[in-house]
Amino acid sequence: MYLHEFEYYAPMTAEEAFGLIGRLGSNAKVLAGGTDLLLMMKEKMLTPQYLIDINGVPEFQGISYEPAKGTVIGAATKIAEIEHSSLIKEKYFALHQAAGELGSVQVRSMATIGGNSCHASPAAETTTPLVALGAKVLLASDAGERELPLEDFILGNRKTALGEKELVSRFILPEPAPRSASCYGHIGLRNAMEIDAVNMAVNLVLEVSGRKIKELKLVMGSVAPKPLVSLEVPAILVGHELSDDLVEKAALAACGEAKPISDIRASAEYRREMVYVLARRLLYQAFNAAQEV
């Protein structure tokens, strides 16, 4: 479990970081929180020749908000900062909930939002609400920048659309729509410090009347190789008032869309049942919260 030998760089500007990544290429790994990367290096799953520590780069840190435009979160922002941000709690409640469920206090003080997405674990906590909230990632290099919806950035288990000489510099979240609410839920073997067997996020927008659903995005985690965006649940619920019958149909539809596997944490059958439970729970929670806005 010892680390192999490598060269360590700690750039202080984005330009310096881009230059190092461009020069060192696939022989380097970017270090932000290191909660996944360093473990994989100790287990010899990864043996990079160089580590580029971006924690000293101000452009990759912090949370900023502009009314009517939305919020930008630096990729090296710690999960704990997101968890305790009053802005995130008020405007992006599902992300606030998910951040509070990631690992332990110590892990949240080190882990970063960029690392959680770039690691691309099917059970990642923050990717599910970020996709539900319509987040985009900004990929940057010394050649320029490009923007992708997070759901297109994550390609599968440990696979992303990140280019060899790129890094994720920040996340862009749109301004929440009026009469909207989001929420997050998870199921695991324990209540804390557990990798989720299933997680889910719902982002719901009501019509001006506050009765019918105008927009809806339901995203499932740990039931497919990447965050799974439901197509059938919005088709059932958008344009209608929420009712017990429709919630039942929507929850069953979500079960049908899920593509879970059986592993040490849960069987595929159990995961499907928990998709049903979470879908019912979160649809009611989001609808009731949106009515109170």
PELIN-V379679 format. One record per residue. N is the residue number from 1. RES is the residue in one small letter. OMEGA is omega in degrees with one decimal (NA if undefined). Layout:
# PELIN-V379679
n=<N:N>
res=<RES:RES>
omega=<OMEGA:OMEGA>
This chain:
# PELIN-V379679
n=<1:2:3:4:5:6:7:8:9:10:11:12:13:14:15:16:17:18:19:20:21:22:23:24:25:26:27:28:29:30:31:32:33:34:35:36:37:38:39:40:41:42:43:44:45:46:47:48:49:50:51:52:53:54:55:56:57:58:59:60:61:62:63:64:65:66:67:68:69:70:71:72:73:74:75:76:77:78:79:80:81:82:83:84:85:86:87:88:89:90:91:92:93:94:95:96:97:98:99:100:101:102:103:104:105:106:107:108:109:110:111:112:113:114:115:116:117:118:119:120:121:122:123:124:125:126:127:128:129:130:131:132:133:134:135:136:137:138:139:140:141:142:143:144:145:146:147:148:149:150:151:152:153:154:155:156:157:158:159:160:161:162:163:164:165:166:167:168:169:170:171:172:173:174:175:176:177:178:179:180:181:182:183:184:185:186:187:188:189:190:191:192:193:194:195:196:197:198:199:200:201:202:203:204:205:206:207:208:209:210:211:212:213:214:215:216:217:218:219:220:221:222:223:224:225:226:227:228:229:230:231:232:233:234:235:236:237:238:239:240:241:242:243:244:245:246:247:248:249:250:251:252:253:254:255:256:257:258:259:260:261:262:263:264:265:266:267:268:269:270:271:272:273:274:275:276:277:278:279:280:281:282:283:284:285:286:287:288:289:290:291:292:293>
res=<m:y:l:h:e:f:e:y:y:a:p:m:t:a:e:e:a:f:g:l:i:g:r:l:g:s:n:a:k:v:l:a:g:g:t:d:l:l:l:m:m:k:e:k:m:l:t:p:q:y:l:i:d:i:n:g:v:p:e:f:q:g:i:s:y:e:p:a:k:g:t:v:i:g:a:a:t:k:i:a:e:i:e:h:s:s:l:i:k:e:k:y:f:a:l:h:q:a:a:g:e:l:g:s:v:q:v:r:s:m:a:t:i:g:g:n:s:c:h:a:s:p:a:a:e:t:t:t:p:l:v:a:l:g:a:k:v:l:l:a:s:d:a:g:e:r:e:l:p:l:e:d:f:i:l:g:n:r:k:t:a:l:g:e:k:e:l:v:s:r:f:i:l:p:e:p:a:p:r:s:a:s:c:y:g:h:i:g:l:r:n:a:m:e:i:d:a:v:n:m:a:v:n:l:v:l:e:v:s:g:r:k:i:k:e:l:k:l:v:m:g:s:v:a:p:k:p:l:v:s:l:e:v:p:a:i:l:v:g:h:e:l:s:d:d:l:v:e:k:a:a:l:a:a:c:g:e:a:k:p:i:s:d:i:r:a:s:a:e:y:r:r:e:m:v:y:v:l:a:r:r:l:l:y:q:a:f:n:a:a:q:e:v>
omega=<176.6:175.4:174.4:179.0:177.5:175.0:-174.3:176.7:179.6:179.9:-179.6:177.6:177.6:-179.2:178.1:179.0:179.6:179.7:179.3:179.9:178.5:-177.6:-173.5:173.4:-173.3:177.6:-176.3:170.8:177.7:179.0:174.2:175.1:177.8:-175.4:173.0:-173.5:-175.6:175.5:179.7:176.9:177.9:179.9:177.6:172.7:175.9:178.1:-179.0:176.9:-176.5:170.0:178.6:-175.8:-175.3:-177.5:180.0:-177.7:-176.2:-176.7:-177.7:-175.0:164.9:-178.2:177.9:-176.2:174.3:-177.4:178.7:179.0:177.7:-170.6:175.5:179.1:177.2:-174.2:-179.6:176.8:-177.3:178.4:179.6:178.1:177.4:179.6:-173.5:179.2:177.6:177.8:-180.0:-179.4:-178.1:-170.1:-175.9:-168.6:179.6:178.7:175.3:179.7:-177.2:179.4:-179.8:-178.4:-175.3:173.3:179.8:176.0:-178.8:179.6:-179.2:178.0:179.7:-174.7:-178.7:179.6:178.2:179.1:-179.1:177.3:-176.9:175.6:172.9:172.7:177.2:-177.9:-178.6:-175.6:-170.0:-176.3:-178.4:177.1:179.1:177.3:179.8:-178.0:177.7:-177.2:172.0:175.9:175.7:179.2:-172.8:175.5:178.2:177.2:-179.6:-176.1:170.5:-173.6:179.6:166.8:-177.7:-178.9:175.4:179.1:179.4:-174.1:-177.5:-179.4:-178.8:-179.4:177.6:178.7:-178.6:177.4:-175.7:-175.8:-178.6:166.1:173.7:-176.9:179.8:177.2:-178.1:179.4:-179.5:173.4:178.3:179.1:173.6:179.3:178.7:176.3:176.8:176.6:-174.4:175.1:-179.8:175.8:176.8:-179.5:177.6:-178.6:-178.5:177.5:-177.0:172.1:-173.1:168.8:174.7:166.2:-174.1:174.3:177.8:172.8:-170.1:177.7:177.6:172.2:-175.8:-179.9:-178.4:-176.7:-177.3:179.9:-179.2:180.0:-179.6:173.4:177.5:-175.2:-178.4:176.7:179.1:175.7:179.4:-178.4:178.8:177.3:-173.3:179.8:-179.4:172.7:-173.9:-177.9:176.0:-180.0:179.7:-167.4:-175.9:-178.7:-176.7:168.3:179.1:177.0:-179.5:-179.7:-179.3:177.0:177.9:178.8:-178.6:-180.0:177.6:177.9:177.8:176.1:-178.8:-180.0:-177.7:-179.1:-173.6:172.3:171.8:176.2:-174.4:-176.0:-178.0:174.4:177.3:179.8:179.3:-179.6:177.7:178.6:-179.6:171.5:177.4:-178.6:-177.8:-179.6:177.8:-176.1:-173.8:177.4:176.5:-178.0:-178.4:179.9:-179.4:178.7:179.5:178.4:-177.7:-178.4:NA>
